[in-house]
Amino acid sequence: MTRQPINTLIVAALLTALGGCGGDLVAPEGPQTNAFLNKVDANCGKLTVGAQPIGYLLGANSNDTYFIDETSKLAAGRIDQSTYASDINAFYPAGDNASALTCIFAQLD
């Protein structure tokens, strides 16, 4: 079974929905960010962040927009790897996120 790339329209809708929350909450939406999220999904999707697989957090059935937002900020250069790791570990304290973070960082160009 092959994984389908995440639907960029769903990501756009989620990011747009958060846009009204103010400030620098949402990273810019665009082809580079969507490509990065697809790459993370394809290469790291089976690893877990907290108690959830990355593929689920990036999927249409998840109502968790924090992971998409933080990962989009990382892709756009709005936050560095250290800040990203700190944010993810604080928001998803269950389990060991080290393997997932290593994989996500490996997807950066």
Secondary structure by P-SEA (a helix, b strand, c coil): cccccccaaaaaaaaaaaccccccccccccaaaaaaaaaaaaccccccccccccccccccccccaaaaaaaaaaaaccccaaaaaaaaaaacccccaaaaaaaaaaacc
